[in-house]
């Protein structure tokens, strides 16, 4: 997605925000959500031919870049691997626990084992040591597959909502499930409190869409910066005189 496509995504998000709570716009809101959401996942999720924002992240992504931690960025030090895992976990728990009151995708098909990850929580308030462990050990292919599994389940959940369902508020019992299942660390209880004040529409507009968008943009910026730096270092290694020549 280039800059113009990102602007178009933001405009679409505004339209979705305006219509999502209007009862007679319910079918169109779901249709728009599905189009909008698909742009935040690898195009293979919906067998699409449109290049997506997540495609931008994975395209030409080197494993060293994926796992680099900490990174030097203005708004994060976390690795691309962490960001991709974090947005998948947040969407998984908010859509499947808070919206659908169902089983998380994480527990449905041995995803912890497949990804070689021991953490069940969202990554909020995660220690530096644990971020490093996840960044270095997570299985790259399994992470992509988990992302797609989460995205597909979200699409089923939102497509099944009945008119008026977007206005429903998050139930306290479901917030408690987050802690019972280790989906949120006690140190990060503020995020659960934040979600507890949301409607289903609010969860759709942030974790399931804009939250993904923001983190994927960070991933693209991190990738571009790191791989540009690596290419420069490789050129200098191949031509040790380049520095003195001002190249």
N, C-alpha and C positions, 0 to 999 in steps of 0.2 A: 504494500500500500504506500503510495507516494503521499506528499503533503496534501494534495487536492483530495485524494481518497479519504485521508484522515479527517479532513474538514467535512466531507460528505457524511462520514460516519457520525460525527458529532451533531450534524444537523438532523440526521435520522434519529439519534438518541433524544433530541429535543422533541421531535414529533411523537415518538413513543411515550415520552413523559406526559405530553399533553393529552394523549388519547387513552392511556392505559386504564384510567379510572372511569371512563365514560362508558356506561353499560352498552349502548348500541354500537360502540366501536370495538367491542370485545373480539369479534372474529378478526377484524383488521389488525388489532393490537397484537394478537397472537401471531398472525402472518408476518407482521413487521418485525416482531421479536425474533422469529425464526431466521429471517433474512439477516438481521442485525447480528445475531449470535453466531451465525455460521462464519462471519468474517473474522471471528476471534479464535478460530480453530483451524487446524490443518485442513486443507481443502478436501482431503480424502475422507473426512468425517461424513460428508454428505455427497461424496462422489462428484464434487463440483469441479468446474473448470476455472472458477474465479480465484485469482491469487489473493490469499488472505494475509492478515497481519501476522498470524503465527507461521505461515509459510515463509514470511520475511525473516523470522527468527531462525528457523531451521535451515534455510537456504545457505549453503556454504559454511555452516557453523562447524568449527573445529572442536573436537572434544576438549582440548586444552582450554579453549575459550569458554565452553559450557561450564567447566568446573572451576574456573579461576575464582579464588576467594582469599582475601577480600579484594574487591575491585575499587579503583579510584574513580568515583563518580560524585556528582554534586548532591544527589538525592538518595543514594544507596551505597552500601559496601557489599551487598549480598550477591552471590553468583547467579548466573542465568539459570542454572539448574534449580537453585532455591526458588527463584521467582516463578518458574513454571510449575514446580511442585506446590508452592504456596497457593497460587490461584486455583489449581485443581482441587486442593483440599478445601479451600474456602467455599468454592462452588458446590462441591460434593456435600459438605455438611449443611450448608444453608438450604440447598434445594431438597435434599433427601430427608433431613431431620426437621428443619423448621417449616418447610412448605408442605412436603408430602407425608411426613411422619413415617418414613419407611427406612429400610436398611441403606446404609451408606454404600456406595459403589466400592469403596476401599475394602470392605469386608465381604464383598460378594464373590470374589474370584481370586483370592490369595494375592492381592496386589502388593501387600507389604513384602511378601517373599519375592514376587516377580521383580519388584523395583529394588530389592536389597536395602530396604529402609525399615527402621524400627520405630519411627515416630508416627503416632496416630493423630497428633494435634495439627493446628493450622500453621504453625511457625511463628505466630505472634509471641513476642517476648522469649524467643529461642536464644539459647546461649551461643556465644561465638564458637565454642568447641563443637556443639551439635550441628551448627550450620556448616562448619568445615567438614564434619563427618558425612553429612548428607551430600554435600557438594562433590566430594571425592568418590563416594561409593555408589550413588544412585545409578541404576541401569538406565542408560539413555533411551533405548528403544522401548523399554517397558514404561518409562515415564510418558512418552508420546502416546502409547496405547492406553494408558490410564487416563490421560487427558481426554482422549477421544471417547472412552467409555463414559466418563463423567458428562461430557457434552451431550452425548446421545440420550443419556438418562434425563438430563435437564430438559431436553426438547420434548420428551415424552410427558414429563410432569407438567410443563407449562401448557402443552397442547391439550391436556385433559382437564384443565381448569374450566369450571362452569362460569357463565356470566355472573359478575359480582364477586367472584373469587379473589380478584386482585385487591379488593378492599379488606379482606380478612386480616386480622391482626395476628402476630406471632403469639402462640400460646406459651404460657409460663412452663408447662410440663415439657415442652419441646426444648426450651432453653436449658432446663435441667438435664436433659438427655446429652447435651453437648459435653457437660462435665462428667456425667456418668460413663460416657464412652471414651473419655480422654481426648475429645476433639478440640478442647480448649484448655490451655494451661491455666491454673488458678491465677498466675501472675498476669494473665491476659484477660481477666474477667471483664474488663471494660468493654471489650469488643462484643461480648455476649449481652451486656447491658445495652449497648448501642443497637444491636439487632432486636432486642426485646421490645423496642419502641417502634419498630417498623411494621408496615403492612406487607403483604405478599408482593405488592407492586414495588415497594421500596427495596425489597431483596432482589427483585428482578432487575431493577434499574441500577443497582450498585454491584453486589457481588457477581451476579450472573452476566453483567455486561460491562459497565464502566470500570469496575475493579480489574477485570481481565485486560481491558484496553490500556489502562494506565501501566500495568506491569509489563505487558507485551511491548509497549513503547520503550520502557526502560531496558528491556532485553535487547531490542534492536540497537539502542544507543550504546549499550555496553559492548555488544558484539562488534559494531563498527569501530568503536574506539580501540578495543583490544587488538582486533585483527589488523587494523591500520598500523598500530604500534609494532606488532609482530613483523609485518612486512618491512617496515622501516629498519628494524633491527636486523632482519635477514639480509637486506640490501647492504647495510653497513658491514656485516660480517663477511659478505662476499667481496666487498670493496673497502678495505680498511682505510684507504686514502680519501674516502668520500667526505669525511668530516673536515679534514684540513682543506679540501677543495670547496667546502661550503655547499655540498650536495645533500 
